[in-house]
Amino acid sequence: MEGLCLPKDALFLGFDSSTQSLKATVLDSNLCILTSEIVNFDSELPHYKTKDGVYRDSSINGRIVSPTLMWVEALDLILQRLQDSKKIDFNKLAAVSGSGQQHGSVYWKKGSSNILSSLDPRKPLVDQFGQAFSTRESPIWMDSSTTEQCRAIENAVGGPLELSKLTGSRAYERFTGPQIRRIFETQPEVYNDTERISLVSSFVASVLIGKYACIDHTDGSGMNLMDIKERVWSKQALKATAPDLEEKLGTLAPAHAVAGLIAPYFVQRYQFNKECLVIQCSGDNPNSLAGLTINTPGDLAISLGTSDTVFGITMDHKPSIEGHVLPNPVDPESYMVMLCYKNGSLTREDIRDRCADKSWDVFNQYLKQAPALNGGKLGFYYKDHEILPPLPIGYHRYTLENYKGDTLDGVTEHEVKEFDPPSEIRALIEGQFLSMRGHAERFGMPSPPKRIIATGGASANHSILTSIASIFGCNVYTVQRPDSASLGAALRAAHGWLCNRNGGFVPISCLYKDRLENTAFGSKLVATVEDDKLVAKYGVLVKKRMEIENQLVQKLGR
């Protein structure tokens, strides 16, 4: 067992470069949180003039990007704060890893490898990366401007199901492959001037090691470019996307592999140990899977952030034209399955601001005031173009006539313009999770799950968690910290260090076996199923919800 232990004084650092912020979490060798920091992009880097961390391009429908240099500047800022806090000794950091918002891409200009390898520790990073990118704006997961490119890629490989069989997903607008194809078609000078394309995760790793880092298998599967079974770039998918693409992507690597040693810049500027390992960075949802210690089929996680996601693990890859299959970032023998919804916290905040005086307390009071099932009032709320279902911006409200809760016999729906505030808020919350349950069941996720672990900012809202328990029909747990992605990245740093020390993969559970509750990764029960009859009624209501949703997709869908 000694070979599977972490050094007594070692520290492990995890970053999460998300849509709206950069977070950092430091774990000690007992897997307890030593300290954490956060940089909010809008408020703390206001000179980039982002809103919610992004630019929405009014001239191109659905185009949403972020300034790449903002992510660079945030990294120096958060490290400076950690150093100034004097809460950690950088020299004790044994390994670092990172999490990045999935699908976002960074385009390194020809010659930028020289910038990476010759960083001057006397200067901040942002002053040295000004000429490093062939486009200064990175397409991110919220972008939906690539519908045309998605269809072209699917057609080139034999259709959406064939692409799903090959890569784990049909073509989605936010996926990196369609984004690359769009840049090749509309900005050929940018594509031709690009020597390397990174994901947000491998971009973070590249800066940390001072050279181009590999894309890891898990995040790489969110590109429509990787053969999910062979875990290499698919020649067929590459050909359908853009010419000479493989040389711009580099090679792939397992998520537990070492990307390299920390770059001299960080050793000299922040006093990192020169032997500190940088473990492959990966996507935010895969890191959350690690941070929530999801390792049993039957458990589900729901992440409630800028996007909402539901994910779990499976031993088999079953192709589907909705949802995603990815290699499990902490177990090479299994897969991660995931559904993603664009309209998460920003849509909840929009309804809060409209109906609840911009107050979560008022929001929660209204949610409790309206009865469960909402008297047959159903709402569909899309502040941004939705991923699942593929619907445009718009809010749709329906009342169900002759609805008693136990059956849909004789029930008809009528569209209405508005609800009163309590009904609007309950329609929003019930609508989001009825949709999640309906699509999870259709995708083959367990129903009901053995349990749900909730994470993300809204997992602190007990009223929302109570609704999730009733709608899904299972108990809901949370972990100590809602930012499971940076926590998972720190845990993966420790795991990667251990795999490297042992000369090959070891199960991540070796790090916390028989002592999980004494670490930062223990979970607590926060919402229980209190009414089985109500769960059954939600099971009836979800069928009506999906029926109306299908009608909306036929009428309005992309």
N, C-alpha and C positions, 0 to 999 in steps of 0.2 A: 504493500500500500504506500510505502514511503515514496516510491517512484511516481505516484499519482497525487502528491501533495504539492502545494505552492510554497515557495520560499517564505519564511516567517515574516520578513519585513517588506516583502514586495508589494508594489501598488500596480493597479491596472486602470487605464484611462479609456473611456469610450466617448466618442463624439456622435452627435446626431445633427446633421445638416438638413433641416426640415424646410417646409415652405415658408414659415414665418419667423424662424429663429434658428440659432445654433446653440445646442446644449452640450454640456460636458459633465460626465459623472466619473468619480474616482472610487474604486473599490480597494479595500485592503485584502490581505491574504485569507481572511475569514469570510470574504464575500459580503462584507458590510460596507455601507456607503460612508466614505470618509468626508467627501465634500462634493458640491456640484455648482455649476455656474450656467448662466443663460445670457445670450445676446439677442434681443428682439430687433429684427431688421428695421421695421418702420420707425420705431421711436428712438433707437440708439444709433442708427446709421441713416438719418433723415435726408442726407444729401443725395441719396440714390432715388428719392421720391417714389418709393414703392408704396402700394396699398395692399396690405395682407401679404407682403413679401414679393409681390409680382407687379408686372405691367400688363394691363389689358389693352391690346391693340385695337382701337376702334375702327381702323381702316381695313382690317382683315378679320372676317367673322370667325370667332373662336380662338384667335391667336393669343396665347398667354405665355409670357417669358419672364425670366429673372435676370438681373445684371450679374454676370459671373464674378466680376471684381468684388461685389458685395460679400460674396461667400469667402473670398480671400481675406478681405479686411476683417471680417468677423472672426476668423481663425486666430489672427494675431491678437485681437482684442480680448478674446476669451482666455487665451494663454496668459496674457498680461494680467488679467484679473486673478487667475489661479495663482500666479506668482506673487502678486501683491497681497493676496489673502494670507500667505504664509501658512496655509493649512496643509500643504503637501510639500514633500521634498522630491523635486523632479528627478533627482539622481536615483531614487528608489523605484522609479517606474520601470517595470520589467517588460511591459508590452502595452501597445496602444492599438485600438481598432476604431472603426467608425461605421456610421449608418448614414445613408443619404436618401432623400426622397426618391422613390423609384422612377425610372424611365427618363428623368431629366438628363440632358446631354451637354457636354462641354467640347468645344472645337479648338484644338491647339494649333496655332499657326506654325508653318514650317520654320524650323530653327528654334522652337520653344524648348526642346530638350536641353539646349545649352543654357537657357534661363534657369530651368529647374536645377541643373547640376552645378550652377555657380552662384547660388544665392548668397548675398552679403549680409551677415548677421548684424551689421551696424544699421541696416535700413529695414523698415517695416516691409512686409510682403507686398502690400498693395502698391508700393512705389516701384516694385520690380516686375510686376506682372501686367503692366499697362499695355504692352505690345505682344502679349503672349497668345492672344486668342484671335482666330480668324473671323469670329463674330462675337461681339461683346455681350450678346444676349443669349441666354440658354433656354431653349424650349423645355417646358416642364410638364408634369403629369396633368395639369389642368387644361392644357392646350387641346382643342378639338378642331383644328384647321386642316386636318390631313385625311378627311373622309375619302377623297379621290385617290390618294396614295394607298390607303388601306384596301380599297376594292381592287386596285391594280395589282398589288402584291398577292392578295388572295387568288385572283384569277390566274396569275402566273404560276402558282403551285397547285392548281386544281380545285380551288374553292376554300371557304372558311374552315370546314371540318378537316381538310387535308393539312392546312396550315397549323391547326390545333394539334393534330396527330404529330406533326413534325416538331413544333416549337413549344407546345403547351398551351397556346392561346390562339384564337383567331386574331386577325389584325384589329387593333384598337388605335384610335386617333392619338392617344397619349404615348403609345409604345415608341421606342427609339427608332426602330426600323422605318416606319412610315415618316417619322420626323426627319431622318437622314435623307430619305428619298425626296421629301419636299424641298429640303435645302439644296440637294443636287439639281432639282428641276427649276427652282425659282431663284437660287443664288449660286450658280455654278462657280463663280469666282471664289466664293467662300469655301465650297467643297474642294476645289482644286488647290487652294492655299492651306488646306488642313493636312497636318501630318499624323495626328492622332485624335481619335474621338474617345472621350471618356464618359462614363456615367458619373452622376454626382458622387457616388460612393468611391469609384476608382480615381476620380479627380482629387478627392480628399487624400486618399492614400498616396497619389502621385506627389502632391505637395509635401506630405510628411516624409517620404523617402528620397525626394530630390531627383526622381526619374519617373518615367511612365510606369504605372502599376497595371497589373492585369485586371481585367474585369472578372469577377468571381462567377461561378456557375449559377448561383441562385439569382443574383441581380441580372446576370446575362440572359436569363430565361424570360425577362420582361422586355425583350427587344424585338420579338418575332424574327430572330436571327440565329438562335442556337438550337442545334439538334438536342432535344431534351433527354433522349435516351443515351446518346453517345457522348454528350457534353462537350461537343466541339462545334465550331461555326458550321452551319449548314450551307453547303455550296449552292443548293437550290434557292434558299432564302436570300443569300448574299446577291446572287445573280438577279433576283427579282427586285432588289432594292437600289443598288447603285454600283457603278464600275469600280474596280480596284479597292473594294471596301475592306477586305480582310486585312490588308497591310495597314490600314488606318485604325483597326480595332485591336491589333496585337493578339496575344494568346489569352486563353481562359485558365482559371485556376480554382481549386476548391476553396470554399469560404474559410476553412480552418488553416490554410497554408500561410506561410510567411511571405509578405510582399517585399520586405527588405528591412534593413536597419534604419533607425531614425536618421534623418539627414543632418550633416554637420551644422546647418543653420540653427536647428533647434537645440543642439548640444551647446553651442556657443552663446546663443541669445537667451535661452531659458534654463540652461544647465541640465538638460536631459542626460541620462546615462548613455554613453555612446554605444553600449550593447543593447539598448532598448529595441525590442522587436516591434515592427509594424505588421499586424495581422491583416490579411485581406479585408477590406471594408465591403459592406453589402448593403442591401436596401433596407428601408425603415421597417417595412412589415416583416421581412425575415429576421431582423434584429429584435423586433417585438416578440416574435415566436420564441426566440432564445430567451429573452428577458422574462417572459411569462412561464418559462419551463414547460411549454406544451410538448409532451412527448408520448401521449397516449391517444390512439384513435378513439374518437367518441367525445373528447373535449373540444370545445371551440373557444376561440378568442374573438372578442369584438373590440376593435380600436375606434374610439370616438374622437377624431381630430378634425383637421381641415377637410380631409376625406374620412369617410367611415368605411371600415373594412371588417369582414368576418373571415376567419381562417382557422385551419386545423391541419392535421397530418393524415396521410393515407399511405398504404404500401403499394398502391397501383396507380398507374397513369391511365385515366379514362378520358379520352378526348371529348370535348363538348364545345358548342359554339357560344357558350357564355361561361364566364369565370376563367380562372387561371390555374395551371399546374406548374409548380416550380420545384427544383431540387431542394430538399430540406437542408437549410444552412448548417445544421449541427448533426446530421445523420446521413451519410452518403447512400444509405440503403432505402430511404423513404422519400416521400414527396410532401410538399406543402401545397394545400389547395386554398384558394382565396377568391372572394368576391369583393369588388371595390365600387364604392359610391362617391361621386364627386361632391354631392350636396350634403355635407356633414355640418361641422360647427358654424360655418359662415351662414348657412341657411337657417340654422337654429337661432343664431344671433340676429338675423334679419327679422324673423318673426317675433323674437323677444322685443326688439326695438319698436316694431310696429304696434304690438298688442300689449306689451307689459312694461311700458315706461322705461325700457332699457334696463330692467331689473330682473335678475335671476330669481330673487325672492318672490316677486309678483308673478313671474312665469310659473314657478313651482306651485304657488297658491292656485293659479288658474288651472294648472294641470290636475291638481287634486279636486278642484271644484267640479270639473266636468266628469261625468261618470265613465267608468271603463266601458269600452265599446262605443262611447260617444253618441249614443242614441242613433247609431246608423249614419253618422257623418264621416265621410272619408275625404282625405285631402292628398294631393300630389304636388309637391313643392320643389321647383327646380330653379334656383337662383342662377345657376350656371348650367350649361349643356350637360345633361346627365350621361353617365357611362352605362349604367344598368338601372332601368331600361334606357335604350339610346333615344332620349327625348330632348327637344330643345328647351330653352328658357321659357318658363311659364308656370303659373299656379292654377290648379284645377280642383274644384270642390264639388262633391256630390252628396246628396241625401238619399238614403235608402227608404223606399216606401214599403210598408208591410213587413218591416224587419223586426223580428222578435228575439233573434240571437241564436236559436237552436237549429234553424234550417233556412235555406235560401228559396224554398218553395214560395212562389208568388211574389218574390222580392224584385222590385224594379228600382233603377237609379235615375236620378234627375240632377243635372248640373245646375249649380247655383253660383251666384257672384261672390257671396261672402258668408262668413260665419261670425258669431259673436266671439270676443276674445278667448274665453275659456275653451270653447269648441274648436277654435282655430289652433290653439296650442296643443290640445289633445289630438286633433287630426294630424298635426305635424308629427308628433312623437309616435303615435300609433302607426301612422302611415309609413314612417321610415323603417320601423322594425317589423311590421307586417310584410313589407316588401323584402326585407332582409330574410325573414323566415321563408317566404314563398320561393325566393330564388335559391336559398340554401337547400331546401328540399328538392327542388328541380335539378340542382347540380349534384345531388347525391350525398350531401353532408348529413350527419346523423340527426334524426328527428324522433323524439327530442334528444338534444345532446345530454351527455352525462352531467356536464356542468358547463357554465360559461365563465371565462375570466375576462373582465372588462378593463380596458386601459384607455389612455388618452385623456385630454382635459375634461370631457363631459363625464368621465367615469367617477368624478367626485360628486356628481349630482344624483342623490339617492332616489329622487322621484323618477328620474329616467331609468335607473337600474331596476326599480320595482316594476315598471312597465315591461322591461325586457324579460324579467322572470315570468310574468304572466303570459306574455305573447309566445315565448319559446317553450314554456312549460318545464323549466329547470332552474336550479339554484344559480345565483350569480355571485362571483367572487371578485375581489380586487386585490392588487398588490400594494406594497407600501408607497410606491411612487407612480404617478400617472404617466411619466415619460419613460415608458418601457423600452423605447428604441435605444436611447443612450445607455441605459442600464444594461440592455442586451449586448450592446457593442462592448462595454467594459467586461462583461462575462465572456464574450467571445474572444476578447484579448487574452484573458486568462486561459481559456480553452486552447487557443492557438499556441500559446506559450507552452502549455503542457504537451500538446501533440508534437511540437518541435523537440522538446526535451526528451520525449519518449521515442522519437524516430518514426512516428506514424500516428494515424488517427486513434484516439481513445474516446469512448463515449463521454459526452459533456456531463452526464449525470454523475460521473466519478467526482466531479468538483463539489457536489452538494449532497450526495447520497446519505440518507439517514440523518441529515442535519438541516434540511431545507428551511424549516421554520426558524432557525437561528441565524439565517442570512437575510439579505435584502430581498430575497426572492420568495419568501413565504407569502401565502395568500390568506385572506380572511373572508368569511361568508358575510355578505351584505344585503342580499335580497333572496327571499324564499318563495316557493310556490304556495300560496295560501288558499287557493280556490280552484280545484280541479275542473269544476264546471265552467269557470271562466276561461280556463285554458282551452277547453273543448269549443267554446263559443268563438274564441279567437281563431281556432282551426277552421271553423266555418267561414268567418269573416275574411281570412286570408285568401280563400278561393274567390270571393267576390272582388277583392282587391286586385288579384292577378287577372281576373276577367276584364275589369275596367282598364287596367294597365295595358293589356294586349290590344284593346280597342284604340287606346291612345297611340300606341306604337304603329298600328296600321294606318291611322289617320295622320300622324305628325312625325313618326320616327325617321331618323336619318338612314 
